[in-house]
Amino acid sequence: MRKRVLTRVIRYLCLSMLPFGVRAGTFTAAGTALTVTSANLQATFRGADVVGVSNQLTGESYFRNPSPNTQLNLTLTQTPSQALSASSAWTVNAAGSSASLSFTDSNRTVTVTVSVDPATQEVVVDLDGKANQGGVERLSWGATGFDMTAGNFVVPAQGGLAITSASLAANGAYNFFGTGWEAPLSIFQGTKGGVAIYSTDTKSLCKDLTITPDQQGADEAFLVEAPGPFSTAAEAGPIEWRLAGYAGDWQAGARIYRNWHNHAMPPAPLTRGRAWVNGIQTVIEVGDQPYQISQLDSLATVVTPSETLLYLVNWRAQAYDVGYPDYSWSATTPQFIAYAHKLGFYVMLHTDALGVSPSSADFAGVQQYQIKDPLSLQPQGWNWNESASTPNRYALIDPAASAYRTLFVARVTPAVQTLQPDALHLDFSVIENDGNGPIGGMNFNQGLAQLERDLLAAFPSLALGVEEVNDMIAPWASFSQPLYWSGMGLTSNTTPPTPISAYVLPNVNRYWHLGVTNPYEGGFVANLSQYEAQAVLPTFHSDIPDYTQADMARYLNVVSAFQKYSLQPAWDSAWNGAEVRYGGTNGSSASLTDSGTAIQLTLNQPSASTVLYQRAHGVNQVNSSFSVLNWPAWNGSLTLGLDPADQYWLDPPAHTASQTHITALPSGARLGVGAGSLVT
């Protein structure tokens, strides 16, 4: 009886202490259980972990039967002899505006405070973990028991993806450490709305995400790393995570983080001659030396130069990845760039943001800043474990060191001044936890952002591109290269790609990663299946023997549509089930759709619609007015004998009636593949 009376008193205090007209949350505490209710969300905690979320805006619940698994932990370099345990019960403060609980053992203490932001009605979770004897690695916190029949995760990781119950059944756990998690946000999307969980960290802490299957549901752990070296680290955090309920599709949830990020870390304005960035609609990776200006004449016949960025990878006198930070140029580079500019192209030069070769005379001056593993303290580098004679072996230097940033700017200055590129690409733009610890008051991630700022200060008219982008370096970047999923264990079949990464960091234009495959090359559609749904710009490499080849011509039609109609993702409009929807000039639009059997990119104009491409997938037969080139089995508009595991281009015209062909096959029969018919 006394417990019920106490609960009512606590809830009364939560309401009565608020300023008039502003209602924060109500807190119902019972031992180590806590329920927090705002206007948008109700969150239930078991200890520190979230075990229930109800969306007050839609009436949906996203958890079911949470297991005893615990997400809260403070991991050490030496496994603790006992588990953390709650030191008492949840305690609501006198103002009724927050609740706190601590967890301890003989060495470790983790404090958790939960409140509600009156302005946003978000549930705010503040955490900090300390160990008296040091050796702290990570502080983890999370949620147990997501109901995978009620929705799926949408995460800005590896370019953007969804994790469904089928994803978890196929691959088990999904771990996104450091660079792979582009923004500290995870969305659980239900039918009518969802919950967004995100961090408001502005100190560039290293954060990780893990999603694991658990009985019929899933658990999610959010981790923050202690600053290296772990052996002496006594604290991980403090850090703030927020739970935000919303109504609508995943864009509505992502918009919450995007708006916060744009306010907290606004993109650098495209001033001083950098406005051209917004007009780029395709990127072309230019091949190896020696450069031929005749190649530019050919390219200018199939693309609009003023909307095209030429990415020069091997422009230096030294071979690719050899001899950094030597940025002297090859003999054919100046004339090539000058002629590209004359035709109206924009040009970006490849650099390595961190690389210094041990054979370089510059190495001795920055060797002390070589990145170290935070646990083992082993120096880090590219091909670092290979023989010292390996040409493309180089050290990774922490850009938090002002000596290195000064060196980098000095080494690229002659190339920028002489060649007059429009942009620099900074390769190896990773997230690192450097075992050296902070340098000059900055961690590695802050140092990389400072390198961007230093470059923009030195070259105000220059745009910057990065390899992998993240929330900490995005404000100063204009281009990025999401990594290929091939080789990562990710496929579009198991983890459907989504454009959430591009949505939450919209100032960064994404294009295909270095080593782009052209449409007629093996592996192209595996990459296209990822990139097309992540709102990545059309990209190809310049070594094209025949622009009229069927696969190349089809792709150039896509490039032409993007350039002619200035197609841009229509982020905040209704997509009506499309994977991606674009808006364009003169009332035009485009949409990428997937019916489950056919992926289609359609250009819509006020007067007509045009199918830019169509692929069949997951079917044994397909009914379409288009046909598979050289396919031997069809009956009218029905193409037969397809392998559901493969994808097939469907192109006009329809089948030719006079062609000898098979008109019937047993159900499920699959035919061998003729040259030029299978999408690979």
Order of alpha helices (4+ residues) and beta strands (2+ residues): alpha-beta-beta-beta-beta-beta-beta-beta-beta-beta-beta-beta-beta-beta-alpha-beta-beta-beta-beta-beta-beta-alpha-beta-alpha-beta-alpha-beta-beta-alpha-beta-beta-alpha-beta-alpha-beta-beta-alpha-beta-alpha-beta-alpha-beta-beta-beta-beta-beta-beta-beta-beta-beta-beta
